[in-house]
Amino acid sequence: MFDGCIGPTIKESIAKIRSKAVSEGFGIKQAKKKQTKNGWTFTYRCECSMTYKSQKVEGKKTRKEKPTKKCNCPFKMSIKGSDNDHHISVDNPSHNHPLNQAPFAWNSSRLKSDKMIEELQEHFNARTKPKQLELLWSTRAQSDRIRPKDYQNYIAKLKKSKEKDRTPLEIISELAVERGWSTEPYRLGDLLLSLFFISPKGKEYLQTNGSFLSLDATYKTNRHNYHLLQITGLAPTGQPIPIAYSFLSNENVDQFGFALRQLKKHVTQDPLCVITDKDAALRSALRTVFPHTKLFLCRWHALNSIYVKARDFFDHETSEEIKGMCANIMHAESIEKCEKAYAEVRERFQDQEDFILYLHEHWWKIRETVCQYSMRHNRLFGKTTTGLTEGSHAALKAFLGTGRFKLDTLFHMIHRHDEIVYNRVRDREVRDAVSIPPSIRSQTLFSEVVHVVSSTSLTLLKEELEMVGECDHHLRLSFGLPCRCELRTLLSKGASIHLDLLDKHWRLHNHSPTSEETLSTPVLTDLSSVFDNIRSVVVTSPEDEQQIILAQLHKYVDELPSVPSLLEPEKGKRHSKKRIPSSFEVRRSQRIVSSVSSSQLVISLRHPEKKKAQKASKPVEKASTTK
């Protein structure tokens, strides 16, 4: 059977034997390998040898039995000798199963030749998936293709060979570059300690929305115990956006400083404000790299730290009381109110000198970084905690599901998570560009900024304009928007808000055309033929029917909203059958309307009672069928 399969080496002989076995209609696998005095002995059996052991246990539930081709086939052969002198012997040539019955099951179950391996290498480099490869090779002969499972095994073997003698950070650096991310490694000699990486979208948002950043590090995201530093910004719609990441082997000043220096390469000017927790190494690195940036503390972390310290001196109820009193200090909108609230705490707990000393040394001296009277006059856009980054951490960890991933798998998950976040922000920006409240759209004051800035900024401006009393310039200082006095001056002159008066943070990255005609023209163009058909049917109808049709049409027109939303409602919200459809639903139904004749549409307008009768008859029909 295997005459002429002996090659110059044992390896080439085995390749010829495999090809010969495939041509005969079965596959072989290595069963044993043993070294002898004269060289090696390789034993091969049919792939249908041995039997599948059932996992069923009496009285216990087990998963579904796996299908198998194993039938204890007795075929056996061996190769004995060395590369220079070896021979083939077939110990048992018989099979207990029909050959070529299911050729894809065993005929093409292994890699056949060097040419096929080279071809698979090209598909691996092109990131071809097993199912795609199966479709590409579906027209080939069975002997010239392999199973998707074998391709997966080949991919796993290639990945292992690539990972050999390389650190996880080196692997993830290569993956990030392939996906278009920018990476920078931090080395100490030959040792790679940390890796900074930023996406193209992160660079784009950093240029326009980099005036305020939130930084925080988390852990338990990978099996290699690297800390993940996440740098988060704020979208014009108020949503958190991931800017950049860095894997750190240690949370020290050197590695934090490296990540911040790489971030600085991608910004044109330093951030105005940065909010963090009370990590001394991170804050020290921020002062060094961004000396002109104002640093603020997360209010939630501050109150939580005070509460934990208070538990060393007081019981739970008193600790909660201290936490509430310290919250009053931090929420004070003036220095006088802040000092008054602090005096109340000192007077209430004057017996505990150690706790008062801790409060004075660790928090009162840095009160300007955490109290409201200071934060409300800086460009924090209303944020007082690291909730942006903490929320991103929580969303990412929920997306991962476990913290035992390899770094390369973790990077793929981060990349996918960021794409989802950016898509949500884009959808929200498109919605903000189109769905403008009538009270804002009708005012000349907002004519230049409508459709260009987010609806959040327009709402803030409208609320500021409606407020009475003296202007405290809070909106200008904290949000970068015209304050009350500026808006009143523009309103008295009959002028509109110029785009330059608003911080570039509020400008939309993805906005629709600003002209209302641009939005409405496609709808009129698409429906013009439908209107012509309806008009022709109405004209040719009797007078009594014409009046019924017109009454129904007037009813629909009168009930349409004055400023309809042209966007799709959010998923999960069920459309009510008792309301007039929105303009988006009307536009979506154009494809259905175009497929229905105008006469059918007019008939439904002529006799709406028929439709009601049909609906009422449906439950009766169902009841009759069940009987």
Secondary structure, 3 states (H helix, E strand, C coil): CCCCCCCCCHHHHHHHHHHHHHHHCCCEEEEEEEEECCEEEEEEEECCCCCCCCCCCCCCCCCCCCCCCCCCCCCEEEEEECCCCEEEEEEECCCCCCCCCCHHHHCCCCCCCHHHHHHHHHHHHCCCCHHHHHHHCCCCCHHHCCCHHHHHHHHHHHHHHHHCCCCHHHHHHHHHHHCCCEEEEEEECCEEEEEEEECHHHHHHHHHHCCEEEEEEECCCCCCCCEEEEEEEECCCCCEEEEEEEEECCCCHHHHHHHHHHHHCCCCCCCCEEEECCCHHHHHHHHHHCCCCEEEECHHHHHHHHHHHHCCCCCHHHHHHHHHHHHHHHCCCCHHHHHHHHHHHHHHCCCCHHHHHHHHHHCHHHHHHCCHHHHCCCCCCCCCCCHHHHHHHHHHHHHHCCCCCCHHHHHHHHHHHHHHHHHHHHHHHHHHHHCCCHHHHCCHHHCCCCCCECHHHHHHHHHHHHCCCCCCCHHHHHHCCCCHHHHHHHHHHCCCCCHHHCCHHHECCCCCCCCHHHHHHHHHHHHHHHHHHHHHHHHHCCHHHHHHHHHHHHHHHHHCCCCCCCCCCCCCCCCCCCCCCCHHHHHHCHHHHHHCCHHHHHHHHHCHHHHHHHHHHHHHHHHHHHC
